[in-house]
């Protein structure tokens, strides 16, 4: 997914069995951003979080791991890649070079 540097998005997870039937998500669930300087996360509950573009452009992966039986292993893992691109232009900067003598 792609966000501009001034955007955020709501994320949610659901569980399914091998037949596509809904399954409750139980156990310990952890949300993580691979690069908090690009995408930060605000976790609301086990199945919902907000991914916020911090400002700099780049890429980060949001990973959710779930330890169903609370034995310290990540039994299930899901991931979403987020690319942050430049937002809407705010300013134009004019830069001058080094002054030189004009041709004679």
Protein Blocks (a to p, Z undefined) as FASTA:
>chain_A
ZZdfkbccddddddddfkopacddedjdddddfblklmccddfblmbccdddfkiacddd
ddddddfkonopafbacdddddddddddfbdcddddddddddZZ
